[in-house]
Amino acid sequence: MKVICGVLLALGGCALFAQEFEVASIKPSPPPTGNMLRVMMQGGPGTPDPGRLNYVNASLKNVLTAAYKVKGYQISGPGWIDSERFDITAKIPAGTTKEQFQVMLQNLLKERFRLSLHKEEKQGQIYALVVAKGGPKLKESEPMPETPAAAGETPQVKTREGMPGMGPGRMGMMMMFSNGKAKLQANRRTMGDLTDMLGNQLDKPVVDMTELKGTYDFTIEFDPEGMGGPRRMGMPPPGAGGDGGGPGAGHESEAMTSIFTALQEQLGLKLEQRKGSVDMLVIDKLEKVPTDN
């Protein structure tokens, strides 16, 4: 077992912690069925399941963002880090901290995918999220009730279009892609949560300049073209087999709203282009096929 030795100032001696998961399995995810893909990244320190990591349909970009605590737009690498997806399970040693967990994820990528990278600062385009003319169209969240639903136990529900959604009272944010449409649903989320999600989808930094300090419930629907939507995720185009003929089929022929227009019309918010610097992780080497479990 690999260890790191540090000085304990109070007692002296060696502070040891494992740098690797006790057991780890990495397998290519099965091809998505129909026009819907669900990504799940669960487990680890600070979660309800601190002793087990369970990732389903996770791209290597997803794993890199968790391992290095960066946003997707801060990673520069081959295009397939978005499209190739893996199911990853691992056993986490008892007492592992969040920082140690990150080191374990980094070492997993280095050992199984032969990852090497370096850091750079780059100048580029960023977005500022501001309140549009006419003011925000946001509903502030109700006070948190002391019910199981408020704790996130309400199951997902299906909308009439066949797209999943969060049940009443569930706290969180969910991005869904189905039949060429995108839907973002948020319950009890801040503007910081929204800019994080937008940055991941637009592959550019999004800075909150709305001065809106509350938590909000909102839903927007828009055209995912050019974002982190079905094409980049390796999803088939609408109607290309699977259950593409189910609810919502045929929407690809309809005029659809861009995320920029949807934010302004549906939420009263606006994305403005600015210039700024971004700290980047640049991938020098990364194998597409992991070594054997």
HELIX and SHEET records of a PDB file:
HELIX    1   1 LEU A   60  TYR A   68  1                                   9    
HELIX    2   2 GLY A   72  GLN A   74  5                                   3    
HELIX    3   3 TRP A   80  SER A   83  1                                   4    
HELIX    4   4 LYS A   98  PHE A  113  1                                  16    
HELIX    5   5 PRO A  148  ALA A  151  5                                   4    
HELIX    6   6 MET A  191  LEU A  202  1                                  12    
HELIX    7   7 HIS A  251  SER A  253  5                                   3    
HELIX    8   8 ILE A  259  ALA A  262  1                                   4    
HELIX    9   9 LEU A  263  LEU A  267  3                                   5    
SHEET    1   A 4 VAL A  23  PRO A  28  0                                        
SHEET    2   A 4 ARG A  85  LYS A  91 -1                                        
SHEET    3   A 4 ARG A  52  SER A  59 -1                                        
SHEET    4   A 4 MET A  40  GLN A  42 -1                                        
SHEET    1   B 4 ILE A  75  SER A  76  0                                        
SHEET    2   B 4 LEU A 269  LYS A 285  1                                        
SHEET    3   B 4 SER A 116  VAL A 131 -1                                        
SHEET    4   B 4 VAL A 206  ASP A 208  1                                        
SHEET    1   C 4 LYS A 139  GLU A 140  0                                        
SHEET    2   C 4 TYR A 216  PHE A 222 -1                                        
SHEET    3   C 4 LYS A 181  ARG A 189 -1                                        
SHEET    4   C 4 GLY A 172  SER A 178 -1                                        
SHEET    1   D 2 GLN A 156  LYS A 158  0                                        
SHEET    2   D 2 PRO A 164  MET A 166 -1                                        
END                                                                             
